[in-house]
Amino acid sequence: MFLRMLIKQRIIYFSILLILINYIAVPAFSQDINELKLKDFRPVSIYKVPVSNIQKAKFPITDFHSHDYPLDRAGLDAWVRTMDEVGIAKSIILSYSIGTAFDSVIEKYSPYKDRFEVWCGFDFRDCDKPGWEEKAVKELVRCYQKGARGVGELGDKGLGEFYSKPSSGFGLHIDDPKMKALIRKCGELHMPISIHVAEDAWMYEPANEKNDGLMNAGTWKVDMSKPGILNHDQLVKTLENAVRDNPNTTFIACHLANTCSDLSVIAGMFDKYPNLYADIAARYGELAPIPKYVHAFMEKYAGRIVYGTDMGTNKAMYRTTFRILESDDEHFYDHDLFSYHWALYGLGLSPATLRKIYQDNGKKILMYAK
């Protein structure tokens, strides 16, 4: 009896030992690697390299690309506290709006007039009817008198201006002759125009294994089958035409005019047109993979670039942008903000360049807009 119990115990101990050996020796995978979907790829950097923890921007910032995010006064108060903590001195609210909608946004931010500036849209109601331009200019002047010091965000992804509320301007591109009166009036009132044209090049390429930006391009793909739609280069050209033909009006190209895959395009426009600026909002994920090239570009054109976010009000979001712009960190990820497969790198911009992008260029633009 005793012998049988001893044998039984040893069998149990041996079985447990085998289980432990197998557990230690064989990695446990949560799924078959052949079944892993690209959209679920969430690598964690294995490199033991310096990691920056930038809590507050090096200089006070004007954020030139934000929107009307807070739902109520409590949300607005919370946003201001976040801005204080991370170093955002002022945020430009691109409201897209005119009429009573614009008036309500102005009212919402009135408790913090020194921290926010609300820009209006264009009035595209009845833009297909005679006399539209005169009415649209009249509404622009009214919004200016109400407090708007800029226009934006206009948006054209191929079929015409569609961001503005309450009515879009489909069929009207920024270089359309019918837009001339509005753009001229912006120049007279010293109201900069913030405008989004096109999307980045990945969104126009086939969503296949060769698309470098596939994990973003699959979501934001531009449907070029729509009748009359302009392609990427044609849209950038409409912006260039408007900037060229309206030298007394300041333009801010949102997202570097969506030329992140070929920054020589926006660089060429900077070289030719002193009335053009560009924000870097929501394009940190596109710029950070090529840090040496982007560093050189930003150092050269530091006087023409302004900071922007376009990614909400989260504290961690701001700090990731600071890490990309200010640090020399290598091979890191932020899967909450960016859906690309590639790693991010710090651009290591000089203090002089950071100061221009964070505040000096903004002061120049806003002083001009007063």
C-alpha positions in Angstrom: 0.0 0.0 0.0 2.7 2.4 1.0 4.7 1.6 -2.1 1.7 2.3 -4.4 1.2 5.7 -2.7 4.8 6.6 -3.1 4.7 5.6 -6.8 1.6 7.6 -7.3 3.0 10.7 -5.7 6.2 10.5 -7.8 4.1 10.2 -10.9 2.2 13.4 -9.9 5.4 15.2 -9.1 6.9 14.2 -12.4 3.9 15.3 -14.3 3.9 18.7 -12.7 7.7 19.0 -13.5 7.0 18.2 -17.1 4.3 20.8 -17.3 6.6 23.4 -15.8 9.5 22.5 -18.1 7.2 22.8 -21.1 5.8 26.1 -19.9 9.2 27.6 -19.5 10.8 26.2 -22.6 7.9 26.8 -25.1 6.7 30.4 -25.7 3.0 30.8 -25.3 1.4 32.6 -28.2 -2.1 34.1 -27.8 -2.8 33.4 -31.5 -1.4 31.7 -34.6 1.0 34.2 -36.1 -0.3 33.3 -39.6 -3.7 34.5 -38.4 -2.5 37.9 -37.1 -4.2 40.8 -39.0 -2.1 43.7 -40.0 -4.6 46.1 -38.4 -3.9 44.3 -35.0 -0.1 44.7 -35.2 0.9 46.6 -32.1 4.7 46.2 -31.6 6.4 47.3 -28.5 9.9 48.7 -29.0 12.5 46.2 -27.7 15.4 48.7 -27.9 17.0 50.0 -24.7 17.5 53.6 -25.7 17.0 56.9 -24.0 13.4 57.9 -23.5 12.4 61.6 -23.1 9.6 62.5 -20.8 8.6 66.0 -21.9 5.8 67.2 -19.7 5.6 70.8 -21.0 6.6 72.4 -24.3 9.9 74.3 -24.4 8.1 77.6 -25.2 4.5 78.7 -24.8 2.5 77.5 -27.9 -0.2 78.8 -30.1 -2.1 75.8 -31.5 -3.3 76.8 -35.0 -5.5 73.8 -35.6 -8.0 72.9 -33.1 -11.8 72.6 -33.1 -14.9 73.0 -30.9 -14.4 69.9 -28.8 -15.9 70.7 -25.3 -19.6 69.9 -24.9 -20.1 72.3 -22.0 -18.4 74.7 -19.6 -17.0 72.0 -17.5 -15.3 70.5 -20.6 -14.0 73.9 -21.5 -12.6 74.5 -18.0 -10.9 71.1 -18.1 -9.3 71.9 -21.5 -7.9 75.1 -20.2 -6.3 73.3 -17.2 -4.7 70.9 -19.6 -3.4 73.7 -21.7 -1.9 75.3 -18.6 -0.2 72.1 -17.7 1.3 71.3 -21.1 2.2 74.8 -22.2 -0.5 75.8 -24.7 -1.0 79.5 -24.4 -3.7 79.8 -27.0 -5.8 77.6 -29.3 -7.4 78.6 -32.6 -10.8 77.1 -32.9 -11.5 76.4 -36.5 -15.3 76.4 -36.3 -16.2 76.1 -40.0 -19.3 78.0 -39.1 -21.3 81.1 -40.0 -24.6 82.6 -38.8 -26.0 81.6 -35.4 -23.8 78.5 -35.2 -20.7 80.7 -35.3 -22.2 83.1 -32.8 -22.8 80.3 -30.3 -19.2 79.1 -30.6 -18.0 82.7 -29.9 -20.2 82.8 -26.9 -19.0 79.4 -25.6 -15.3 80.6 -25.5 -16.0 84.1 -24.3 -15.0 83.2 -20.7 -11.5 82.6 -22.0 -11.0 85.3 -24.6 -7.3 85.4 -24.0 -6.9 81.6 -24.5 -9.0 81.0 -27.6 -9.6 82.6 -30.9 -12.6 81.4 -33.0 -12.4 81.5 -36.7 -15.4 81.4 -39.0 -16.3 79.6 -42.2 -17.5 80.9 -45.6 -21.2 81.2 -46.3 -21.8 78.8 -49.2 -25.6 78.9 -49.0 -27.0 79.4 -52.5 -23.5 79.5 -54.0 -25.0 78.3 -57.3 -27.2 81.3 -57.6 -26.5 84.8 -58.9 -25.5 87.4 -56.3 -24.1 84.7 -53.9 -20.7 86.4 -53.6 -22.1 89.6 -52.3 -24.1 87.9 -49.6 -21.2 85.7 -48.6 -18.9 88.7 -48.2 -21.6 90.4 -46.1 -21.7 87.4 -43.7 -17.9 87.3 -43.6 -17.8 90.9 -42.4 -20.5 90.2 -39.9 -18.5 87.3 -38.4 -15.4 89.6 -38.3 -17.4 92.2 -36.4 -18.5 89.4 -34.0 -14.9 88.4 -33.3 -13.6 86.1 -36.1 -10.0 87.0 -37.0 -9.5 84.2 -39.5 -11.4 81.7 -41.7 -11.2 78.0 -41.4 -10.9 75.3 -41.7 -11.9 75.2 -45.4 -11.7 71.7 -46.8 -11.5 70.3 -50.4 -10.8 66.6 -50.9 -11.6 66.7 -54.6 -15.2 67.8 -55.1 -15.1 71.3 -53.7 -15.4 73.1 -50.3 -17.3 70.8 -48.0 -16.3 71.6 -44.4 -18.3 74.8 -43.9 -21.6 74.8 -41.9 -24.5 74.9 -42.4 -23.9 74.5 -46.2 -21.1 73.1 -48.2 -19.6 74.6 -51.4 -19.4 71.5 -53.5 -18.1 72.4 -57.0 -16.1 75.4 -55.7 -12.4 75.0 -55.4 -10.3 77.7 -53.7 -9.0 79.0 -57.1 -12.5 79.3 -58.6 -13.2 82.9 -59.8 -16.3 83.0 -57.7 -14.1 82.7 -54.6 -12.2 85.8 -55.5 -14.4 88.4 -53.7 -14.3 86.4 -50.4 -10.5 85.9 -50.6 -9.9 89.5 -51.4 -12.1 90.6 -48.4 -10.1 88.3 -46.2 -7.0 90.2 -47.3 -8.6 93.6 -46.6 -9.8 92.5 -43.1 -6.4 90.8 -42.4 -8.1 87.4 -41.9 -5.9 84.4 -42.6 -7.5 81.5 -44.4 -6.8 78.0 -43.0 -7.4 75.4 -45.7 -7.2 71.7 -46.1 -6.6 70.4 -49.6 -6.3 66.7 -50.7 -5.1 63.9 -48.4 -1.6 62.4 -48.2 -0.4 60.3 -51.2 -1.0 57.0 -49.6 -4.8 57.6 -49.7 -4.7 57.7 -53.5 -2.7 54.5 -54.0 -4.2 51.0 -54.3 -4.9 49.5 -50.8 -2.6 46.5 -51.3 0.6 45.0 -50.1 2.7 47.7 -51.7 1.0 50.7 -50.0 3.5 52.0 -47.4 0.8 53.7 -45.4 -1.8 50.9 -45.8 -3.0 50.8 -42.2 -4.1 54.5 -42.5 -4.8 54.5 -46.2 -7.3 51.7 -45.9 -9.5 53.9 -43.6 -9.0 57.3 -45.3 -8.9 56.1 -49.0 -10.0 58.7 -51.5 -12.5 57.4 -54.0 -11.3 58.7 -57.3 -14.2 57.2 -59.2 -16.5 60.1 -58.4 -17.3 62.3 -61.5 -15.4 65.5 -61.6 -13.2 64.7 -58.6 -9.7 66.3 -58.6 -6.6 64.2 -57.7 -4.0 65.0 -55.2 -1.7 67.1 -57.4 -4.6 69.0 -59.0 -5.9 70.0 -55.5 -2.5 71.2 -54.4 -2.4 73.2 -57.6 -5.7 74.9 -56.7 -4.1 76.1 -53.5 -1.0 77.3 -55.2 -3.2 79.2 -57.8 -5.1 81.0 -55.0 -2.0 81.8 -53.0 -0.3 83.2 -56.2 -3.3 85.2 -57.3 -4.1 86.7 -53.9 -0.7 88.0 -52.5 -2.4 90.3 -50.0 -4.2 87.4 -48.3 -2.4 85.1 -45.8 -3.0 81.3 -46.3 -2.3 78.5 -43.8 -2.0 75.2 -45.6 -3.4 72.6 -43.1 -1.3 69.4 -42.7 1.6 70.8 -44.8 -0.9 70.8 -47.8 -0.8 67.0 -47.4 2.6 66.8 -49.1 4.3 64.8 -46.4 5.5 62.1 -48.8 7.2 64.9 -50.9 8.0 67.9 -48.9 9.7 69.5 -51.8 6.3 70.5 -53.1 5.4 72.7 -50.2 9.0 73.9 -50.0 8.8 75.1 -53.5 5.6 77.0 -52.7 7.3 78.6 -49.6 10.1 79.7 -51.9 7.7 81.5 -54.2 4.9 82.9 -52.0 5.6 84.9 -48.8 1.9 84.9 -48.0 1.8 81.1 -47.4 2.3 79.3 -44.1 1.5 75.7 -43.2 0.5 73.9 -40.0 1.8 70.4 -39.0 -1.4 69.3 -37.3 -2.2 65.6 -37.3 0.8 64.8 -39.5 3.3 63.9 -36.8 3.0 60.2 -37.6 3.8 61.0 -41.2 6.8 63.1 -40.5 8.5 61.2 -37.6 9.6 58.2 -39.7 12.0 60.3 -41.7 13.6 62.5 -39.0 16.8 63.6 -40.8 15.0 64.9 -43.8 12.2 66.5 -41.9 14.7 68.1 -39.5 16.5 69.8 -42.3 13.2 70.9 -43.9 11.9 72.4 -40.7 15.1 74.1 -39.9 15.2 75.7 -43.3 11.5 76.7 -43.4 11.1 77.4 -39.6 9.7 80.9 -40.4 6.7 79.4 -42.4 5.5 76.6 -40.1 3.0 76.8 -37.2 2.2 74.2 -34.6 -1.2 72.5 -34.7 -2.8 69.4 -33.3 -6.3 68.5 -34.8 -6.3 65.5 -32.4 -8.5 66.5 -29.5 -7.5 67.8 -26.1 -5.8 64.8 -24.4 -2.8 65.6 -22.3 -0.8 62.6 -23.6 -1.5 63.7 -27.2 0.2 67.1 -26.7 3.2 65.5 -25.0 3.7 63.0 -27.8 3.9 66.0 -30.3 6.5 67.6 -28.0 8.5 64.4 -27.9 8.5 64.2 -31.7 9.4 67.8 -32.2 11.9 68.4 -29.4 13.6 65.1 -28.6 16.2 62.9 -30.3 14.4 59.7 -29.2 14.5 56.7 -31.5 12.2 53.9 -32.5 9.1 54.5 -30.4 5.3 54.0 -30.9 2.1 55.7 -30.1 -0.7 53.4 -31.2 -3.4 55.5 -29.6 -2.6 58.4 -31.9 -1.2 56.9 -35.1 -2.3 53.7 -37.0 0.7 53.3 -39.2 3.0 50.3 -38.8 6.2 52.2 -38.7 8.1 53.5 -35.7 8.5 57.1 -34.7 11.7 59.2 -34.2 12.3 62.5 -32.6 13.1 65.4 -34.9 15.5 67.1 -32.5 14.6 70.6 -33.7 16.8 73.5 -32.5 15.4 75.9 -29.8 15.4 78.7 -32.3 13.2 76.7 -34.7 10.9 75.5 -31.9 10.4 79.0 -30.8 9.3 80.1 -34.3 7.0 77.1 -34.8 5.5 77.3 -31.3 5.0 81.0 -31.0 6.9 83.5 -33.1 5.2 82.7 -36.4 1.8 82.6 -34.7 2.4 86.0 -33.2 3.2 87.4 -36.6 0.1 86.0 -38.1 -2.2 87.0 -35.3 -0.7 90.5 -35.1 -1.4 90.9 -38.8 -5.0 89.6 -38.2 -5.8 92.3 -35.5 
